[in-house]
Protein backbone atom coordinates (compact mmCIF):
# COMPACT_ATOMS: atom_id res chain seq x y z
CA UNK A 1 0.00 0.00 0.00
CA UNK A 2 1.38 3.40 -0.97
CA UNK A 3 0.62 7.03 -0.23
CA UNK A 4 -1.72 7.28 -3.21
CA UNK A 5 -3.94 4.55 -1.76
CA UNK A 6 -4.02 6.41 1.56
CA UNK A 7 -4.94 9.62 -0.25
CA UNK A 8 -7.69 8.11 -2.41
CA UNK A 9 -9.30 5.75 0.09
CA UNK A 10 -8.78 7.48 3.44
CA UNK A 11 -8.23 11.22 2.99
CA UNK A 12 -10.44 11.93 -0.04
CA UNK A 13 -13.56 10.19 1.36
CA UNK A 14 -13.40 12.17 4.60
CA UNK A 15 -12.76 15.43 2.78
CA UNK A 16 -15.85 14.79 0.63
CA UNK A 17 -17.95 13.90 3.67
CA UNK A 18 -16.89 17.07 5.51
CA UNK A 19 -17.57 19.24 2.45
CA UNK A 20 -20.96 17.54 2.05
CA UNK A 21 -22.01 18.27 5.64
CA UNK A 22 -20.46 21.72 6.13
CA UNK A 23 -21.46 22.78 2.62
CA UNK A 24 -25.12 22.00 3.27
CA UNK A 25 -25.09 23.91 6.56
CA UNK A 26 -23.45 26.91 4.92
CA UNK A 27 -25.77 26.84 1.91
CA UNK A 28 -28.86 26.61 4.10
CA UNK A 29 -27.77 29.47 6.34
CA UNK A 30 -26.69 31.81 3.55
CA UNK A 31 -28.69 30.89 0.45
CA UNK A 32 -32.14 29.56 1.39
CA UNK A 33 -33.75 31.56 -1.40
CA UNK A 34 -31.99 29.44 -4.03
CA UNK A 35 -32.45 26.15 -2.17
CA UNK A 36 -34.39 24.70 -5.06
CA UNK A 37 -34.14 23.40 -8.61
CA UNK A 38 -35.00 25.84 -11.36
CA UNK A 39 -37.76 24.28 -13.39
CA UNK A 40 -37.52 24.24 -17.18
CA UNK A 41 -40.86 22.52 -17.59
CA UNK A 42 -42.43 25.63 -19.09
CA UNK A 43 -39.86 25.44 -21.93
CA UNK A 44 -40.20 21.75 -22.76
CA UNK A 45 -42.30 19.18 -20.96
CA UNK A 46 -42.41 15.92 -22.95
CA UNK A 47 -38.73 14.88 -22.73
CA UNK A 48 -38.44 16.21 -19.19
CA UNK A 49 -41.40 14.16 -18.01
CA UNK A 50 -40.22 10.94 -19.68
CA UNK A 51 -36.59 11.30 -18.60
CA UNK A 52 -37.43 12.34 -15.05
CA UNK A 53 -39.89 9.47 -14.63
CA UNK A 54 -37.42 6.84 -15.83
CA UNK A 55 -34.58 8.30 -13.78
CA UNK A 56 -36.51 8.47 -10.52
CA UNK A 57 -38.15 5.05 -10.95
CA UNK A 58 -34.72 3.55 -11.52
CA UNK A 59 -32.54 5.47 -9.07
CA UNK A 60 -34.54 4.64 -5.94
CA UNK A 61 -34.07 0.83 -6.24
CA UNK A 62 -30.45 1.42 -7.34
CA UNK A 63 -29.75 3.43 -4.19
CA UNK A 64 -31.48 0.75 -2.14
CA UNK A 65 -29.27 -1.88 -3.74
CA UNK A 66 -26.15 0.13 -2.95
CA UNK A 67 -27.22 0.54 0.68
CA UNK A 68 -27.86 -3.19 1.02
CA UNK A 69 -24.71 -4.28 -0.81
CA UNK A 70 -22.37 -1.86 0.94
CA UNK A 71 -23.99 -1.51 4.33
CA UNK A 72 -25.10 -5.06 5.16
CA UNK A 73 -22.30 -7.61 5.79
CA UNK A 74 -22.31 -10.73 3.63
CA UNK A 75 -22.59 -12.94 6.73
CA UNK A 76 -25.80 -11.19 7.75
CA UNK A 77 -27.29 -11.80 4.31
CA UNK A 78 -26.40 -15.48 4.45
CA UNK A 79 -27.86 -15.74 7.95
CA UNK A 80 -31.31 -14.84 6.62
CA UNK A 81 -31.02 -17.19 3.64
CA UNK A 82 -29.66 -14.87 0.94
CA UNK A 83 -26.71 -16.87 -0.40
CA UNK A 84 -24.17 -15.70 -2.97
CA UNK A 85 -26.20 -17.06 -5.90
CA UNK A 86 -29.40 -15.26 -4.89
CA UNK A 87 -27.51 -12.07 -4.17
CA UNK A 88 -25.76 -12.26 -7.55
CA UNK A 89 -29.10 -12.63 -9.34
CA UNK A 90 -30.51 -9.61 -7.52
CA UNK A 91 -27.43 -7.46 -7.99
CA UNK A 92 -26.77 -8.25 -11.65
CA UNK A 93 -30.20 -8.88 -13.17
CA UNK A 94 -32.58 -6.86 -10.99
CA UNK A 95 -30.01 -4.16 -10.29
CA UNK A 96 -28.97 -4.16 -13.94
CA UNK A 97 -32.56 -3.68 -15.11
CA UNK A 98 -33.15 -0.70 -12.82
CA UNK A 99 -29.70 0.61 -13.71
CA UNK A 100 -30.57 0.58 -17.40
CA UNK A 101 -33.81 2.42 -16.63
CA UNK A 102 -31.85 5.03 -14.68
CA UNK A 103 -29.30 5.32 -17.48
CA UNK A 104 -31.99 5.79 -20.13
CA UNK A 105 -33.62 8.54 -18.09
CA UNK A 106 -30.30 10.27 -17.45
CA UNK A 107 -29.34 10.12 -21.14
CA UNK A 108 -32.64 11.73 -22.05
CA UNK A 109 -32.32 14.45 -19.41
CA UNK A 110 -28.70 15.21 -20.29
CA UNK A 111 -29.30 15.33 -24.03
CA UNK A 112 -32.28 17.61 -23.42
CA UNK A 113 -30.19 20.02 -21.36
CA UNK A 114 -27.36 20.17 -23.88
CA UNK A 115 -29.20 20.01 -27.21
CA UNK A 116 -32.14 22.33 -26.53
CA UNK A 117 -30.86 25.89 -26.75
CA UNK A 118 -33.57 27.38 -24.55
CA UNK A 119 -32.97 24.82 -21.79
CA UNK A 120 -29.20 25.23 -22.04
CA UNK A 121 -29.51 29.01 -21.68
CA UNK A 122 -31.50 28.52 -18.48
CA UNK A 123 -28.86 26.12 -17.11
CA UNK A 124 -25.94 27.16 -14.96
CA UNK A 125 -22.45 25.71 -15.24
CA UNK A 126 -23.11 23.60 -12.15
CA UNK A 127 -26.28 22.19 -13.77
CA UNK A 128 -24.29 21.00 -16.77
CA UNK A 129 -21.49 19.57 -14.62
CA UNK A 130 -23.94 17.67 -12.42
CA UNK A 131 -25.73 16.18 -15.42
CA UNK A 132 -22.50 15.00 -17.01
CA UNK A 133 -21.07 13.65 -13.76
CA UNK A 134 -24.27 11.79 -12.87
CA UNK A 135 -24.36 10.28 -16.35
CA UNK A 136 -20.71 9.23 -16.02
CA UNK A 137 -21.32 7.67 -12.59
CA UNK A 138 -24.26 5.65 -13.90
CA UNK A 139 -22.33 4.49 -16.97
CA UNK A 140 -19.39 3.35 -14.83
CA UNK A 141 -21.76 1.63 -12.43
CA UNK A 142 -23.42 -0.27 -15.25
CA UNK A 143 -20.06 -1.15 -16.77
CA UNK A 144 -18.82 -2.47 -13.42
CA UNK A 145 -21.99 -4.50 -12.87
CA UNK A 146 -22.42 -6.00 -16.31
CA UNK A 147 -18.90 -6.09 -17.78
CA UNK A 148 -16.35 -6.16 -14.97
CA UNK A 149 -18.30 -8.75 -12.98
CA UNK A 150 -18.44 -10.95 -16.09
CA UNK A 151 -14.76 -10.51 -16.96
CA UNK A 152 -13.59 -10.96 -13.36
CA UNK A 153 -16.11 -13.39 -11.82
CA UNK A 154 -13.86 -14.16 -8.84
CA UNK A 155 -13.93 -10.58 -7.61
CA UNK A 156 -16.33 -10.09 -4.69
CA UNK A 157 -16.83 -6.44 -3.79
CA UNK A 158 -18.60 -7.43 -0.58
CA UNK A 159 -15.27 -8.68 0.76
CA UNK A 160 -13.37 -5.53 -0.24
CA UNK A 161 -15.35 -2.39 -1.13
CA UNK A 162 -18.20 -3.09 1.30
CA UNK A 163 -15.85 -3.73 4.21
CA UNK A 164 -13.86 -0.57 3.42
CA UNK A 165 -17.08 1.44 3.14
CA UNK A 166 -18.36 0.33 6.55
CA UNK A 167 -14.98 1.04 8.11
CA UNK A 168 -15.31 4.69 7.09
CA UNK A 169 -18.12 5.11 9.61
CA UNK A 170 -16.05 3.76 12.49
CA UNK A 171 -13.06 5.91 11.47
CA UNK A 172 -10.85 2.91 10.67
CA UNK A 173 -10.74 2.58 6.86
CA UNK A 174 -8.20 0.07 5.58
CA UNK A 175 -6.94 1.40 2.24
CA UNK A 176 -5.27 -1.95 1.47
CA UNK A 177 -8.72 -3.45 0.85
CA UNK A 178 -9.00 -1.27 -2.27
CA UNK A 179 -5.64 -2.10 -3.87
CA UNK A 180 -6.91 -5.11 -5.85
CA UNK A 181 -10.31 -3.63 -6.72
CA UNK A 182 -10.88 -3.41 -10.52
CA UNK A 183 -10.33 0.03 -12.03
CA UNK A 184 -13.95 0.47 -13.13
CA UNK A 185 -15.17 0.11 -9.55
CA UNK A 186 -12.55 2.57 -8.33
CA UNK A 187 -13.58 5.16 -10.92
CA UNK A 188 -17.25 4.66 -10.04
CA UNK A 189 -16.53 5.19 -6.34
CA UNK A 190 -14.33 8.27 -6.82
CA UNK A 191 -16.88 9.86 -9.14
CA UNK A 192 -19.56 9.13 -6.54
CA UNK A 193 -17.47 10.84 -3.86
CA UNK A 194 -17.09 13.78 -6.22
CA UNK A 195 -20.82 14.21 -6.61
CA UNK A 196 -21.21 14.22 -2.82
CA UNK A 197 -18.62 17.00 -2.55
CA UNK A 198 -20.41 19.05 -5.22
CA UNK A 199 -23.92 18.33 -3.87
CA UNK A 200 -24.32 21.32 -1.50
CA UNK A 201 -23.39 23.81 -4.21
CA UNK A 202 -25.75 22.56 -6.93
CA UNK A 203 -29.43 22.04 -7.60
CA UNK A 204 -29.15 18.61 -5.96
CA UNK A 205 -29.97 20.25 -2.61
CA UNK A 206 -33.63 20.19 -3.65
CA UNK A 207 -33.61 16.46 -2.81
CA UNK A 208 -33.89 17.41 0.87
CA UNK A 209 -36.80 19.79 0.32
CA UNK A 210 -39.55 17.25 0.92
CA UNK A 211 -42.86 19.09 1.34
CA UNK A 212 -43.93 17.22 4.49
CA UNK A 213 -46.08 20.16 5.58
CA UNK A 214 -48.42 19.36 2.70
CA UNK A 215 -49.76 16.38 4.66
CA UNK A 216 -51.08 18.40 7.58
CA UNK A 217 -51.81 21.77 6.11
CA UNK A 218 -55.36 23.05 5.63
CA UNK A 219 -57.06 22.80 2.29
CA UNK A 220 -56.96 25.78 -0.02
CA UNK A 221 -60.46 26.66 -1.14
CA UNK A 222 -61.11 28.40 -4.41
CA UNK A 223 -64.44 30.18 -4.75
CA UNK A 224 -65.90 31.49 -7.93
CA UNK A 225 -67.22 35.03 -7.76
CA UNK A 226 -70.53 35.60 -9.44
CA UNK A 227 -71.75 38.88 -10.75
CA UNK A 228 -75.26 39.71 -9.68
CA UNK A 229 -77.41 42.05 -11.65
CA UNK A 230 -78.98 44.91 -9.74
C-alpha positions as a Markdown table, in Angstrom:
| # | Residue | x | y | z |
|---|---|---|---|---|
| 1 | Unk | 0.0 | 0.0 | 0.0 |
| 2 | Unk | 1.4 | 3.4 | -1.0 |
| 3 | Unk | 0.6 | 7.0 | -0.2 |
| 4 | Unk | -1.7 | 7.3 | -3.2 |
| 5 | Unk | -3.9 | 4.5 | -1.8 |
| 6 | Unk | -4.0 | 6.4 | 1.6 |
| 7 | Unk | -4.9 | 9.6 | -0.3 |
| 8 | Unk | -7.7 | 8.1 | -2.4 |
| 9 | Unk | -9.3 | 5.7 | 0.1 |
| 10 | Unk | -8.8 | 7.5 | 3.4 |
| 11 | Unk | -8.2 | 11.2 | 3.0 |
| 12 | Unk | -10.4 | 11.9 | 0.0 |
| 13 | Unk | -13.6 | 10.2 | 1.4 |
| 14 | Unk | -13.4 | 12.2 | 4.6 |
| 15 | Unk | -12.8 | 15.4 | 2.8 |
| 16 | Unk | -15.8 | 14.8 | 0.6 |
| 17 | Unk | -17.9 | 13.9 | 3.7 |
| 18 | Unk | -16.9 | 17.1 | 5.5 |
| 19 | Unk | -17.6 | 19.2 | 2.4 |
| 20 | Unk | -21.0 | 17.5 | 2.0 |
| 21 | Unk | -22.0 | 18.3 | 5.6 |
| 22 | Unk | -20.5 | 21.7 | 6.1 |
| 23 | Unk | -21.5 | 22.8 | 2.6 |
| 24 | Unk | -25.1 | 22.0 | 3.3 |
| 25 | Unk | -25.1 | 23.9 | 6.6 |
| 26 | Unk | -23.4 | 26.9 | 4.9 |
| 27 | Unk | -25.8 | 26.8 | 1.9 |
| 28 | Unk | -28.9 | 26.6 | 4.1 |
| 29 | Unk | -27.8 | 29.5 | 6.3 |
| 30 | Unk | -26.7 | 31.8 | 3.6 |
| 31 | Unk | -28.7 | 30.9 | 0.4 |
| 32 | Unk | -32.1 | 29.6 | 1.4 |
| 33 | Unk | -33.8 | 31.6 | -1.4 |
| 34 | Unk | -32.0 | 29.4 | -4.0 |
| 35 | Unk | -32.5 | 26.1 | -2.2 |
| 36 | Unk | -34.4 | 24.7 | -5.1 |
| 37 | Unk | -34.1 | 23.4 | -8.6 |
| 38 | Unk | -35.0 | 25.8 | -11.4 |
| 39 | Unk | -37.8 | 24.3 | -13.4 |
| 40 | Unk | -37.5 | 24.2 | -17.2 |
| 41 | Unk | -40.9 | 22.5 | -17.6 |
| 42 | Unk | -42.4 | 25.6 | -19.1 |
| 43 | Unk | -39.9 | 25.4 | -21.9 |
| 44 | Unk | -40.2 | 21.7 | -22.8 |
| 45 | Unk | -42.3 | 19.2 | -21.0 |
| 46 | Unk | -42.4 | 15.9 | -22.9 |
| 47 | Unk | -38.7 | 14.9 | -22.7 |
| 48 | Unk | -38.4 | 16.2 | -19.2 |
| 49 | Unk | -41.4 | 14.2 | -18.0 |
| 50 | Unk | -40.2 | 10.9 | -19.7 |
| 51 | Unk | -36.6 | 11.3 | -18.6 |
| 52 | Unk | -37.4 | 12.3 | -15.1 |
| 53 | Unk | -39.9 | 9.5 | -14.6 |
| 54 | Unk | -37.4 | 6.8 | -15.8 |
| 55 | Unk | -34.6 | 8.3 | -13.8 |
| 56 | Unk | -36.5 | 8.5 | -10.5 |
| 57 | Unk | -38.1 | 5.0 | -10.9 |
| 58 | Unk | -34.7 | 3.6 | -11.5 |
| 59 | Unk | -32.5 | 5.5 | -9.1 |
| 60 | Unk | -34.5 | 4.6 | -5.9 |
| 61 | Unk | -34.1 | 0.8 | -6.2 |
| 62 | Unk | -30.5 | 1.4 | -7.3 |
| 63 | Unk | -29.7 | 3.4 | -4.2 |
| 64 | Unk | -31.5 | 0.8 | -2.1 |
| 65 | Unk | -29.3 | -1.9 | -3.7 |
| 66 | Unk | -26.2 | 0.1 | -2.9 |
| 67 | Unk | -27.2 | 0.5 | 0.7 |
| 68 | Unk | -27.9 | -3.2 | 1.0 |
| 69 | Unk | -24.7 | -4.3 | -0.8 |
| 70 | Unk | -22.4 | -1.9 | 0.9 |
| 71 | Unk | -24.0 | -1.5 | 4.3 |
| 72 | Unk | -25.1 | -5.1 | 5.2 |
| 73 | Unk | -22.3 | -7.6 | 5.8 |
| 74 | Unk | -22.3 | -10.7 | 3.6 |
| 75 | Unk | -22.6 | -12.9 | 6.7 |
| 76 | Unk | -25.8 | -11.2 | 7.7 |
| 77 | Unk | -27.3 | -11.8 | 4.3 |
| 78 | Unk | -26.4 | -15.5 | 4.4 |
| 79 | Unk | -27.9 | -15.7 | 8.0 |
| 80 | Unk | -31.3 | -14.8 | 6.6 |
| 81 | Unk | -31.0 | -17.2 | 3.6 |
| 82 | Unk | -29.7 | -14.9 | 0.9 |
| 83 | Unk | -26.7 | -16.9 | -0.4 |
| 84 | Unk | -24.2 | -15.7 | -3.0 |
| 85 | Unk | -26.2 | -17.1 | -5.9 |
| 86 | Unk | -29.4 | -15.3 | -4.9 |
| 87 | Unk | -27.5 | -12.1 | -4.2 |
| 88 | Unk | -25.8 | -12.3 | -7.5 |
| 89 | Unk | -29.1 | -12.6 | -9.3 |
| 90 | Unk | -30.5 | -9.6 | -7.5 |
| 91 | Unk | -27.4 | -7.5 | -8.0 |
| 92 | Unk | -26.8 | -8.3 | -11.7 |
| 93 | Unk | -30.2 | -8.9 | -13.2 |
| 94 | Unk | -32.6 | -6.9 | -11.0 |
| 95 | Unk | -30.0 | -4.2 | -10.3 |
| 96 | Unk | -29.0 | -4.2 | -13.9 |
| 97 | Unk | -32.6 | -3.7 | -15.1 |
| 98 | Unk | -33.2 | -0.7 | -12.8 |
| 99 | Unk | -29.7 | 0.6 | -13.7 |
| 100 | Unk | -30.6 | 0.6 | -17.4 |
| 101 | Unk | -33.8 | 2.4 | -16.6 |
| 102 | Unk | -31.8 | 5.0 | -14.7 |
| 103 | Unk | -29.3 | 5.3 | -17.5 |
| 104 | Unk | -32.0 | 5.8 | -20.1 |
| 105 | Unk | -33.6 | 8.5 | -18.1 |
| 106 | Unk | -30.3 | 10.3 | -17.5 |
| 107 | Unk | -29.3 | 10.1 | -21.1 |
| 108 | Unk | -32.6 | 11.7 | -22.1 |
| 109 | Unk | -32.3 | 14.5 | -19.4 |
| 110 | Unk | -28.7 | 15.2 | -20.3 |
| 111 | Unk | -29.3 | 15.3 | -24.0 |
| 112 | Unk | -32.3 | 17.6 | -23.4 |
| 113 | Unk | -30.2 | 20.0 | -21.4 |
| 114 | Unk | -27.4 | 20.2 | -23.9 |
| 115 | Unk | -29.2 | 20.0 | -27.2 |
| 116 | Unk | -32.1 | 22.3 | -26.5 |
| 117 | Unk | -30.9 | 25.9 | -26.8 |
| 118 | Unk | -33.6 | 27.4 | -24.5 |
| 119 | Unk | -33.0 | 24.8 | -21.8 |
| 120 | Unk | -29.2 | 25.2 | -22.0 |
| 121 | Unk | -29.5 | 29.0 | -21.7 |
| 122 | Unk | -31.5 | 28.5 | -18.5 |
| 123 | Unk | -28.9 | 26.1 | -17.1 |
| 124 | Unk | -25.9 | 27.2 | -15.0 |
| 125 | Unk | -22.4 | 25.7 | -15.2 |
| 126 | Unk | -23.1 | 23.6 | -12.1 |
| 127 | Unk | -26.3 | 22.2 | -13.8 |
| 128 | Unk | -24.3 | 21.0 | -16.8 |
| 129 | Unk | -21.5 | 19.6 | -14.6 |
| 130 | Unk | -23.9 | 17.7 | -12.4 |
| 131 | Unk | -25.7 | 16.2 | -15.4 |
| 132 | Unk | -22.5 | 15.0 | -17.0 |
| 133 | Unk | -21.1 | 13.7 | -13.8 |
| 134 | Unk | -24.3 | 11.8 | -12.9 |
| 135 | Unk | -24.4 | 10.3 | -16.4 |
| 136 | Unk | -20.7 | 9.2 | -16.0 |
| 137 | Unk | -21.3 | 7.7 | -12.6 |
| 138 | Unk | -24.3 | 5.7 | -13.9 |
| 139 | Unk | -22.3 | 4.5 | -17.0 |
| 140 | Unk | -19.4 | 3.4 | -14.8 |
| 141 | Unk | -21.8 | 1.6 | -12.4 |
| 142 | Unk | -23.4 | -0.3 | -15.3 |
| 143 | Unk | -20.1 | -1.2 | -16.8 |
| 144 | Unk | -18.8 | -2.5 | -13.4 |
| 145 | Unk | -22.0 | -4.5 | -12.9 |
| 146 | Unk | -22.4 | -6.0 | -16.3 |
| 147 | Unk | -18.9 | -6.1 | -17.8 |
| 148 | Unk | -16.3 | -6.2 | -15.0 |
| 149 | Unk | -18.3 | -8.7 | -13.0 |
| 150 | Unk | -18.4 | -10.9 | -16.1 |
| 151 | Unk | -14.8 | -10.5 | -17.0 |
| 152 | Unk | -13.6 | -11.0 | -13.4 |
| 153 | Unk | -16.1 | -13.4 | -11.8 |
| 154 | Unk | -13.9 | -14.2 | -8.8 |
| 155 | Unk | -13.9 | -10.6 | -7.6 |
| 156 | Unk | -16.3 | -10.1 | -4.7 |
| 157 | Unk | -16.8 | -6.4 | -3.8 |
| 158 | Unk | -18.6 | -7.4 | -0.6 |
| 159 | Unk | -15.3 | -8.7 | 0.8 |
| 160 | Unk | -13.4 | -5.5 | -0.2 |
| 161 | Unk | -15.3 | -2.4 | -1.1 |
| 162 | Unk | -18.2 | -3.1 | 1.3 |
| 163 | Unk | -15.9 | -3.7 | 4.2 |
| 164 | Unk | -13.9 | -0.6 | 3.4 |
| 165 | Unk | -17.1 | 1.4 | 3.1 |
| 166 | Unk | -18.4 | 0.3 | 6.5 |
| 167 | Unk | -15.0 | 1.0 | 8.1 |
| 168 | Unk | -15.3 | 4.7 | 7.1 |
| 169 | Unk | -18.1 | 5.1 | 9.6 |
| 170 | Unk | -16.1 | 3.8 | 12.5 |
| 171 | Unk | -13.1 | 5.9 | 11.5 |
| 172 | Unk | -10.9 | 2.9 | 10.7 |
| 173 | Unk | -10.7 | 2.6 | 6.9 |
| 174 | Unk | -8.2 | 0.1 | 5.6 |
| 175 | Unk | -6.9 | 1.4 | 2.2 |
| 176 | Unk | -5.3 | -1.9 | 1.5 |
| 177 | Unk | -8.7 | -3.5 | 0.8 |
| 178 | Unk | -9.0 | -1.3 | -2.3 |
| 179 | Unk | -5.6 | -2.1 | -3.9 |
| 180 | Unk | -6.9 | -5.1 | -5.9 |
| 181 | Unk | -10.3 | -3.6 | -6.7 |
| 182 | Unk | -10.9 | -3.4 | -10.5 |
| 183 | Unk | -10.3 | 0.0 | -12.0 |
| 184 | Unk | -14.0 | 0.5 | -13.1 |
| 185 | Unk | -15.2 | 0.1 | -9.6 |
| 186 | Unk | -12.5 | 2.6 | -8.3 |
| 187 | Unk | -13.6 | 5.2 | -10.9 |
| 188 | Unk | -17.2 | 4.7 | -10.0 |
| 189 | Unk | -16.5 | 5.2 | -6.3 |
| 190 | Unk | -14.3 | 8.3 | -6.8 |
| 191 | Unk | -16.9 | 9.9 | -9.1 |
| 192 | Unk | -19.6 | 9.1 | -6.5 |
| 193 | Unk | -17.5 | 10.8 | -3.9 |
| 194 | Unk | -17.1 | 13.8 | -6.2 |
| 195 | Unk | -20.8 | 14.2 | -6.6 |
| 196 | Unk | -21.2 | 14.2 | -2.8 |
| 197 | Unk | -18.6 | 17.0 | -2.5 |
| 198 | Unk | -20.4 | 19.0 | -5.2 |
| 199 | Unk | -23.9 | 18.3 | -3.9 |
| 200 | Unk | -24.3 | 21.3 | -1.5 |
| 201 | Unk | -23.4 | 23.8 | -4.2 |
| 202 | Unk | -25.7 | 22.6 | -6.9 |
| 203 | Unk | -29.4 | 22.0 | -7.6 |
| 204 | Unk | -29.1 | 18.6 | -6.0 |
| 205 | Unk | -30.0 | 20.3 | -2.6 |
| 206 | Unk | -33.6 | 20.2 | -3.7 |
| 207 | Unk | -33.6 | 16.5 | -2.8 |
| 208 | Unk | -33.9 | 17.4 | 0.9 |
| 209 | Unk | -36.8 | 19.8 | 0.3 |
| 210 | Unk | -39.5 | 17.2 | 0.9 |
| 211 | Unk | -42.9 | 19.1 | 1.3 |
| 212 | Unk | -43.9 | 17.2 | 4.5 |
| 213 | Unk | -46.1 | 20.2 | 5.6 |
| 214 | Unk | -48.4 | 19.4 | 2.7 |
| 215 | Unk | -49.8 | 16.4 | 4.7 |
| 216 | Unk | -51.1 | 18.4 | 7.6 |
| 217 | Unk | -51.8 | 21.8 | 6.1 |
| 218 | Unk | -55.4 | 23.0 | 5.6 |
| 219 | Unk | -57.1 | 22.8 | 2.3 |
| 220 | Unk | -57.0 | 25.8 | 0.0 |
| 221 | Unk | -60.5 | 26.7 | -1.1 |
| 222 | Unk | -61.1 | 28.4 | -4.4 |
| 223 | Unk | -64.4 | 30.2 | -4.8 |
| 224 | Unk | -65.9 | 31.5 | -7.9 |
| 225 | Unk | -67.2 | 35.0 | -7.8 |
| 226 | Unk | -70.5 | 35.6 | -9.4 |
| 227 | Unk | -71.8 | 38.9 | -10.7 |
| 228 | Unk | -75.3 | 39.7 | -9.7 |
| 229 | Unk | -77.4 | 42.0 | -11.7 |
| 230 | Unk | -79.0 | 44.9 | -9.7 |
